[in-house]
């Protein structure tokens, strides 16, 4: 863009942020945002969402948190998607307490969690082996009126696998019923 003397706008940066984020170039996304700000191009909600989402996927929780603070300083109320990105960032970094704090803050400011927000918590907590917390999250999800989807249940599949492995590791021979249940679990998960 700069070489061809084309002036980029917020839309141009949004596309670049999305493409770089999906490509796994998370630190470059942060650099793009800084370039955008340095060039006095006003970010919009799509910019912030794309940036925070990329930081979330990359586990760049500090950057995601800074962007959320930047939004607040500018008087911009973060969207559910933006908060979900922050929850994802903390989850990717195995900062489960912080992910839950971000989730609760989201509720407090009136930015309603989505199915994706709940799923992000469930998947993060499953990676950390926090299965009791997953049950509490799924209960809250049900109470909010949102329906669980296949991603919501992936954490429970992980828990079942772990318990099955514990049975085998303890020297107890799993029964045919245990194997049938695991088979049914995998079949339903596809």
Backbone as JSON, one array per atom type, in Angstrom:
{
  "sequence": "XXXXXXXXXXXXXXXXXXXXXXXXXXXXXXXXXXXXXXXXXXXXXXXXXXXXXXXXXXXXXXXXXXXXXXXXXXXXXXXXXXXXXXXXXXXXXXXXXXXXXXXXXXXXXXXXXXXXXXXXXXXXXXXXXXXXXXXXXXXXXXXXXXXXXXXXXXXXXXXXXXXXXXXXXXXXXXXXXXXXXXXXXXXXXX",
  "N": [[0.83, -1.18, 0.0], [1.84, 1.26, 0.88], [3.96, 1.51, -0.86], [2.69, 1.7, -3.33], [1.55, 4.13, -3.15], [-1.04, 4.22, -2.14], [-3.54, 5.18, 0.02], [-4.18, 3.66, 2.99], [-7.19, 2.65, 4.71], [-9.45, 2.25, 7.54], [-10.89, -0.06, 6.85], [-9.1, -1.39, 5.15], [-7.02, -1.99, 6.92], [-8.49, -3.62, 8.68], [-9.0, -5.88, 7.12], [-6.37, -6.79, 6.7], [-5.6, -7.3, 9.35], [-7.39, -9.34, 10.0], [-6.65, -11.36, 8.13], [-3.91, -11.78, 8.76], [-4.22, -12.57, 11.42], [-5.76, -14.94, 11.16], [-3.88, -16.4, 9.83], [-2.04, -16.93, 11.74], [-0.14, -15.07, 12.45], [0.35, -13.48, 14.89], [1.77, -11.53, 16.43], [2.43, -9.75, 14.45], [-0.04, -8.72, 13.86], [-0.52, -7.06, 16.03], [1.46, -5.18, 15.53], [0.51, -4.13, 13.11], [-1.8, -2.86, 14.04], [-0.65, -0.91, 15.65], [0.69, 0.57, 13.69], [-1.53, 1.54, 12.34], [-2.71, 3.22, 14.28], [-0.58, 5.02, 14.6], [-0.66, 6.25, 12.13], [-2.84, 7.8, 12.37], [-5.34, 6.69, 11.79], [-8.55, 5.96, 12.48], [-9.52, 3.33, 14.5], [-12.21, 0.95, 14.2], [-15.07, -0.84, 15.55], [-14.91, -3.36, 14.35], [-12.19, -3.5, 13.84], [-11.1, -3.57, 16.44], [-12.3, -5.94, 17.39], [-11.25, -7.89, 15.62], [-8.54, -7.64, 16.16], [-8.36, -8.24, 18.93], [-9.4, -10.82, 18.86], [-7.44, -12.15, 17.33], [-5.25, -11.84, 19.06], [-6.24, -13.33, 21.15], [-6.36, -15.95, 20.06], [-3.67, -16.33, 19.73], [-2.73, -16.38, 22.29], [-1.86, -14.03, 23.39], [-2.3, -12.5, 25.88], [-1.7, -10.19, 27.37], [-1.56, -8.18, 25.44], [-4.17, -8.32, 24.43], [-5.6, -7.53, 26.67], [-4.62, -4.91, 26.95], [-5.68, -3.73, 24.66], [-8.39, -3.89, 25.16], [-8.5, -2.17, 27.37], [-7.69, 0.16, 26.08], [-9.89, 0.57, 24.43], [-11.85, 1.11, 26.38], [-10.79, 3.49, 27.44], [-11.19, 5.15, 25.3], [-13.86, 5.38, 25.38], [-15.36, 3.44, 24.2], [-17.59, 0.84, 24.22], [-16.79, -2.42, 24.76], [-17.58, -5.12, 22.6], [-19.43, -8.26, 22.71], [-17.97, -10.08, 21.23], [-15.4, -8.99, 21.36], [-14.84, -9.22, 24.12], [-14.97, -11.99, 24.3], [-12.7, -12.68, 22.87], [-10.73, -11.78, 24.66], [-11.21, -13.48, 26.84], [-10.56, -15.86, 25.57], [-7.82, -15.39, 25.07], [-6.72, -15.34, 27.68], [-7.39, -17.96, 28.4], [-5.89, -19.47, 26.54], [-3.39, -18.94, 27.5], [-3.4, -20.35, 29.81], [-4.4, -19.05, 32.04], [-6.65, -19.29, 33.97], [-8.21, -18.22, 36.06], [-8.12, -15.49, 35.48], [-9.4, -15.53, 33.02], [-11.97, -16.18, 33.82], [-12.54, -13.94, 35.39], [-12.56, -11.95, 33.41], [-14.75, -12.87, 31.96], [-16.8, -12.58, 33.89], [-16.68, -9.81, 34.25], [-17.54, -9.01, 31.79], [-20.25, -9.72, 31.93], [-21.02, -7.92, 33.93], [-20.78, -5.39, 32.72], [-22.74, -5.46, 30.89], [-22.35, -6.67, 28.44], [-23.38, -9.22, 26.88], [-22.55, -12.65, 27.29], [-21.85, -14.98, 24.67], [-22.62, -18.08, 22.94], [-20.15, -18.79, 21.93], [-18.46, -17.52, 23.74], [-18.9, -18.93, 26.13], [-18.09, -21.46, 25.2], [-15.4, -21.0, 24.75], [-14.45, -20.69, 27.36], [-15.08, -23.28, 28.34], [-13.49, -24.96, 26.69], [-10.92, -24.0, 27.32], [-10.8, -24.54, 30.09], [-11.03, -27.29, 29.98], [-8.6, -28.01, 28.79], [-7.01, -27.44, 30.93], [-7.82, -29.31, 32.74], [-9.9, -28.76, 34.47], [-12.55, -29.83, 35.39], [-14.78, -29.74, 37.11], [-15.27, -27.04, 37.17], [-16.04, -26.69, 34.55], [-18.52, -27.94, 34.53], [-19.93, -26.12, 36.12], [-19.82, -23.87, 34.48], [-21.25, -24.75, 32.23], [-23.71, -25.07, 33.45], [-24.3, -22.4, 34.1], [-24.5, -21.47, 31.52], [-26.77, -22.82, 30.59], [-28.63, -21.65, 32.34], [-28.62, -19.07, 31.38], [-30.06, -19.28, 29.12], [-28.92, -19.95, 26.74], [-28.12, -22.34, 24.21], [-26.26, -25.32, 24.34], [-23.63, -26.38, 22.18], [-21.83, -28.54, 19.88], [-19.18, -27.89, 20.45], [-19.33, -27.13, 23.07], [-19.59, -29.51, 24.37], [-17.21, -30.83, 23.94], [-15.31, -30.49, 25.97], [-16.34, -32.14, 27.93], [-16.02, -34.61, 26.76], [-13.26, -34.82, 26.8], [-12.92, -35.02, 29.57], [-14.14, -37.5, 30.07], [-12.43, -39.2, 28.66], [-10.1, -38.86, 30.16], [-10.88, -39.93, 32.65], [-11.37, -42.56, 31.89], [-8.8, -43.38, 31.17], [-7.63, -43.22, 33.69], [-8.92, -45.3, 34.99], [-7.84, -47.51, 33.61], [-5.11, -47.12, 34.2], [-5.05, -47.59, 36.91], [-5.0, -50.25, 37.16], [-7.32, -51.63, 37.05], [-9.41, -53.56, 35.09], [-11.2, -52.27, 32.47], [-14.71, -52.59, 32.0], [-16.83, -54.22, 29.55], [-18.99, -52.56, 29.24], [-17.88, -50.05, 29.88], [-16.17, -49.68, 27.66], [-18.1, -49.66, 25.64], [-19.5, -47.36, 26.32], [-17.54, -45.41, 25.89], [-17.16, -45.71, 23.16], [-19.7, -44.98, 22.24], [-19.67, -42.34, 23.05], [-17.64, -41.23, 21.42], [-18.82, -41.64, 18.94], [-21.11, -40.03, 19.06], [-19.88, -37.59, 19.24], [-18.92, -36.98, 16.75]],
  "CA": [[0.0, 0.0, 0.0], [2.68, 2.44, 0.98], [4.78, 1.56, -2.06], [1.86, 2.11, -4.46], [0.96, 5.43, -2.81], [-2.45, 4.07, -1.82], [-3.78, 5.47, 1.43], [-5.04, 2.65, 3.64], [-8.21, 3.14, 5.64], [-9.76, 1.25, 8.57], [-11.29, -1.29, 6.18], [-7.89, -2.05, 4.68], [-6.37, -2.57, 8.1], [-9.32, -4.7, 9.2], [-8.75, -7.06, 6.29], [-5.02, -7.27, 7.0], [-5.62, -7.85, 10.71], [-8.1, -10.62, 9.94], [-5.84, -12.34, 7.38], [-2.73, -12.11, 9.55], [-4.68, -13.31, 12.6], [-6.12, -16.3, 10.75], [-2.65, -17.06, 9.41], [-1.19, -17.22, 12.89], [0.87, -14.02, 12.62], [-0.31, -12.71, 15.95], [2.55, -10.34, 16.79], [2.33, -8.82, 13.32], [-1.35, -8.08, 13.98], [-0.33, -5.97, 16.99], [2.24, -4.17, 14.81], [-0.41, -3.48, 12.17], [-2.66, -1.96, 14.8], [0.16, 0.25, 16.06], [0.86, 1.37, 12.46], [-2.81, 2.19, 12.09], [-2.83, 4.31, 15.25], [0.47, 5.99, 14.26], [-1.07, 6.97, 10.92], [-4.08, 8.52, 12.72], [-6.51, 6.05, 11.21], [-9.41, 5.61, 13.62], [-10.02, 1.95, 14.5], [-13.64, 0.79, 14.48], [-15.34, -2.05, 16.35], [-14.38, -4.52, 13.62], [-10.74, -3.5, 14.06], [-10.84, -4.05, 17.8], [-12.69, -7.34, 17.5], [-10.27, -8.69, 14.89], [-7.28, -7.57, 16.88], [-8.47, -9.0, 20.18], [-9.59, -12.22, 18.49], [-6.12, -12.67, 16.95], [-4.46, -11.94, 20.29], [-6.79, -14.46, 21.9], [-5.91, -17.2, 19.45], [-2.22, -16.43, 19.91], [-2.38, -16.38, 23.7], [-1.25, -12.75, 23.74], [-3.29, -11.95, 26.81], [-1.36, -8.81, 27.77], [-1.97, -7.31, 24.34], [-5.64, -8.31, 24.38], [-6.04, -6.72, 27.8], [-4.3, -3.51, 26.63], [-6.62, -3.24, 23.65], [-9.66, -3.7, 25.87], [-8.34, -0.93, 28.14], [-7.67, 1.24, 25.08], [-11.29, 0.79, 24.04], [-12.52, 1.76, 27.5], [-10.28, 4.86, 27.51], [-11.79, 5.9, 24.19], [-15.3, 5.42, 25.57], [-15.98, 2.42, 23.34], [-18.02, -0.33, 24.99], [-16.39, -3.63, 24.04], [-18.65, -6.04, 22.2], [-19.3, -9.64, 23.2], [-16.88, -10.71, 20.48], [-14.14, -8.48, 21.91], [-14.64, -9.87, 25.42], [-14.7, -13.41, 24.06], [-11.29, -12.73, 22.51], [-9.93, -11.65, 25.89], [-11.39, -14.75, 27.56], [-9.76, -16.83, 24.8], [-6.4, -15.1, 25.3], [-6.36, -15.85, 29.01], [-7.49, -19.42, 28.37], [-4.74, -20.0, 25.79], [-2.21, -18.77, 28.36], [-3.68, -21.13, 31.01], [-4.72, -18.13, 33.13], [-8.07, -19.6, 34.08], [-8.87, -17.27, 36.96], [-8.25, -14.24, 34.73], [-10.44, -15.76, 32.01], [-13.25, -16.1, 34.52], [-12.73, -12.53, 35.77], [-12.97, -11.25, 32.18], [-16.11, -13.33, 31.69], [-17.69, -11.94, 34.86], [-16.69, -8.38, 33.92], [-18.4, -8.92, 30.61], [-21.63, -9.72, 32.43], [-21.25, -6.71, 34.72], [-20.91, -4.2, 31.87], [-23.88, -5.64, 30.0], [-21.98, -7.28, 27.17], [-23.83, -10.59, 27.15], [-21.76, -13.74, 26.73], [-22.44, -15.76, 23.59], [-22.24, -19.5, 22.97], [-18.71, -18.83, 21.7], [-17.79, -17.13, 24.98], [-18.97, -20.09, 27.02], [-17.26, -22.52, 24.64], [-14.0, -20.64, 24.98], [-14.17, -21.07, 28.76], [-15.14, -24.74, 28.46], [-12.29, -25.55, 26.06], [-9.76, -23.61, 28.12], [-10.81, -25.27, 31.34], [-10.78, -28.7, 29.66], [-7.15, -28.15, 28.62], [-6.42, -27.38, 32.27], [-8.34, -30.38, 33.58], [-10.8, -28.16, 35.47], [-13.84, -30.36, 34.96], [-15.87, -29.25, 37.97], [-15.54, -25.68, 36.71], [-16.77, -26.83, 33.29], [-19.92, -28.21, 34.88], [-20.52, -24.85, 36.59], [-19.96, -22.99, 33.31], [-22.36, -25.25, 31.43], [-24.93, -24.76, 34.21], [-24.56, -20.97, 33.87], [-24.92, -21.33, 30.13], [-28.17, -23.24, 30.56], [-29.42, -20.64, 33.06], [-28.69, -17.86, 30.56], [-30.96, -19.53, 28.0], [-28.17, -20.32, 25.54], [-28.05, -23.78, 23.97], [-24.92, -25.87, 24.14], [-23.4, -26.98, 20.87], [-20.83, -29.6, 19.9], [-17.96, -27.4, 21.09], [-19.59, -27.11, 24.51], [-19.46, -30.86, 24.9], [-15.86, -31.36, 23.76], [-14.66, -30.55, 27.27], [-16.82, -33.31, 28.66], [-15.39, -35.77, 26.12], [-11.92, -34.87, 27.36], [-13.03, -35.52, 30.94], [-14.43, -38.93, 30.0], [-11.2, -39.87, 28.26], [-9.18, -38.85, 31.29], [-11.36, -40.88, 33.65], [-11.18, -43.9, 31.33], [-7.37, -43.67, 31.3], [-7.38, -43.44, 35.12], [-9.39, -46.67, 35.28], [-6.84, -48.44, 33.08], [-3.84, -46.93, 34.91], [-5.17, -48.11, 38.28], [-4.9, -51.7, 37.12], [-8.65, -52.21, 36.92], [-9.76, -53.84, 33.7], [-12.5, -51.67, 32.15], [-15.72, -53.55, 31.57], [-17.36, -54.04, 28.2], [-19.86, -51.39, 29.32], [-17.02, -48.86, 29.78], [-15.76, -49.53, 26.26], [-19.29, -49.27, 24.86], [-19.8, -45.96, 26.61], [-16.54, -44.57, 25.21], [-17.48, -45.79, 21.74], [-20.89, -44.15, 22.03], [-19.24, -40.95, 23.23], [-16.94, -40.81, 20.2], [-19.77, -41.64, 17.84], [-21.96, -38.85, 19.2], [-19.07, -36.38, 19.12], [-18.65, -36.71, 15.32]],
  "C": [[0.87, 1.25, 0.0], [3.53, 2.61, -0.27], [3.97, 2.09, -3.24], [1.17, 3.44, -4.22], [-0.56, 5.36, -2.61], [-2.61, 4.31, -0.33], [-4.69, 4.4, 2.02], [-6.07, 3.32, 4.54], [-8.48, 2.03, 6.66], [-10.14, -0.09, 7.94], [-10.09, -2.09, 5.69], [-7.18, -2.73, 5.84], [-7.17, -3.72, 8.68], [-9.09, -5.99, 8.43], [-7.38, -7.65, 6.61], [-4.96, -7.92, 8.39], [-6.29, -9.22, 10.71], [-7.24, -11.69, 9.27], [-4.61, -12.76, 8.19], [-3.12, -12.93, 10.79], [-5.03, -14.75, 12.26], [-4.9, -17.1, 10.32], [-1.7, -17.38, 10.54], [-0.08, -16.2, 13.13], [0.39, -13.02, 13.66], [0.46, -11.45, 16.34], [2.5, -9.3, 15.68], [1.0, -8.07, 13.35], [-1.24, -6.88, 14.92], [0.46, -4.84, 16.33], [1.37, -3.42, 13.82], [-1.3, -2.47, 12.88], [-1.89, -0.71, 15.21], [0.42, 1.16, 14.86], [-0.4, 2.17, 12.18], [-2.99, 3.41, 13.0], [-1.82, 5.41, 14.93], [0.1, 6.83, 13.05], [-2.39, 7.72, 11.12], [-5.31, 7.99, 11.99], [-7.33, 5.5, 12.38], [-9.89, 4.16, 13.52], [-11.52, 1.94, 14.76], [-13.84, -0.52, 15.24], [-14.79, -3.29, 15.66], [-12.87, -4.64, 13.8], [-10.42, -4.1, 15.42], [-11.17, -5.53, 17.95], [-11.67, -8.25, 16.82], [-8.94, -8.77, 15.62], [-7.32, -8.41, 18.15], [-8.64, -10.49, 19.89], [-8.25, -12.86, 18.12], [-5.22, -12.82, 18.17], [-4.93, -13.13, 21.12], [-6.3, -15.79, 21.37], [-4.42, -17.42, 19.67], [-1.78, -16.46, 21.35], [-1.71, -15.1, 24.16], [-2.18, -11.98, 24.67], [-2.98, -10.53, 27.24], [-1.81, -7.82, 26.7], [-3.48, -7.19, 24.26], [-6.19, -7.42, 25.49], [-5.79, -5.23, 27.52], [-5.29, -2.93, 25.63], [-7.99, -3.01, 24.27], [-9.62, -2.41, 26.7], [-8.34, 0.29, 27.22], [-9.09, 1.59, 24.64], [-12.03, 1.54, 25.14], [-12.09, 3.22, 27.63], [-10.9, 5.74, 26.44], [-13.31, 5.99, 24.32], [-16.06, 4.43, 24.71], [-16.32, 1.21, 24.21], [-17.65, -1.58, 24.2], [-17.58, -4.54, 23.77], [-18.43, -7.41, 22.85], [-18.14, -10.34, 22.52], [-15.52, -10.26, 21.02], [-13.84, -9.15, 23.26], [-14.32, -11.35, 25.25], [-13.24, -13.6, 23.66], [-10.37, -12.63, 23.71], [-10.02, -12.93, 26.72], [-10.54, -15.83, 26.89], [-8.27, -16.64, 25.05], [-5.94, -15.63, 26.65], [-6.4, -17.37, 29.04], [-6.31, -20.05, 27.66], [-3.47, -19.94, 26.63], [-2.35, -19.54, 29.68], [-3.88, -20.25, 32.24], [-6.23, -18.2, 33.36], [-8.83, -18.63, 34.97], [-9.11, -15.94, 36.23], [-9.32, -14.36, 33.65], [-11.82, -15.63, 32.64], [-13.56, -14.67, 34.97], [-13.2, -11.73, 34.56], [-14.41, -11.6, 31.82], [-17.11, -12.63, 32.61], [-17.79, -10.44, 34.62], [-17.61, -8.13, 32.74], [-19.86, -8.85, 31.02], [-21.96, -8.41, 33.14], [-21.47, -5.47, 33.86], [-22.02, -4.34, 30.84], [-23.56, -6.15, 28.62], [-22.23, -8.78, 27.32], [-22.94, -11.64, 26.5], [-22.56, -14.49, 25.66], [-22.08, -17.23, 23.79], [-20.73, -19.62, 22.81], [-17.93, -18.46, 22.96], [-17.76, -18.3, 25.95], [-18.07, -21.21, 26.51], [-15.78, -22.26, 24.85], [-13.58, -21.0, 26.4], [-14.11, -22.58, 28.92], [-13.87, -25.37, 27.89], [-11.03, -25.23, 26.84], [-9.67, -24.43, 29.39], [-10.57, -26.76, 31.11], [-9.29, -28.94, 29.48], [-6.44, -28.15, 29.98], [-6.9, -28.47, 33.21], [-9.29, -29.9, 34.67], [-12.25, -28.56, 35.19], [-15.01, -29.93, 35.83], [-16.27, -27.83, 37.55], [-16.33, -25.71, 35.4], [-18.25, -27.08, 33.58], [-20.62, -26.94, 35.32], [-20.75, -23.9, 35.42], [-21.14, -23.44, 32.46], [-23.7, -25.0, 32.13], [-25.3, -23.29, 34.0], [-25.05, -20.73, 32.45], [-26.39, -21.71, 29.99], [-29.07, -22.19, 31.21], [-29.59, -19.37, 32.23], [-29.63, -18.03, 29.36], [-30.25, -19.88, 26.7], [-28.1, -21.85, 25.44], [-26.61, -24.21, 23.74], [-24.83, -26.45, 22.74], [-22.28, -28.02, 21.0], [-19.55, -29.15, 20.6], [-18.12, -27.35, 22.62], [-19.32, -28.47, 25.13], [-18.05, -31.44, 24.75], [-15.1, -31.45, 25.08], [-15.08, -31.75, 28.08], [-16.25, -34.6, 28.07], [-13.99, -35.93, 26.68], [-11.93, -35.44, 28.78], [-13.26, -37.02, 30.94], [-13.19, -39.72, 29.61], [-10.22, -39.96, 29.43], [-9.6, -39.87, 32.35], [-11.17, -42.32, 33.18], [-9.71, -44.31, 31.46], [-6.99, -43.92, 32.77], [-7.81, -44.84, 35.53], [-8.32, -47.66, 34.83], [-5.53, -48.35, 33.85], [-3.87, -47.51, 36.32], [-5.06, -49.63, 38.33], [-6.24, -52.4, 37.03], [-8.94, -52.39, 35.44], [-11.13, -53.23, 33.41], [-13.47, -52.73, 31.63], [-16.11, -53.27, 30.12], [-18.25, -52.8, 28.16], [-19.05, -50.09, 29.21], [-16.6, -48.61, 28.34], [-16.93, -49.09, 25.39], [-19.64, -47.81, 25.08], [-18.82, -45.02, 25.9], [-16.81, -44.57, 23.7], [-18.68, -44.92, 21.41], [-20.54, -42.67, 22.13], [-18.55, -40.44, 21.97], [-17.88, -40.73, 19.01], [-20.65, -40.41, 17.88], [-21.19, -37.56, 18.98], [-18.78, -36.03, 17.66], [-19.77, -36.01, 14.71]]
}
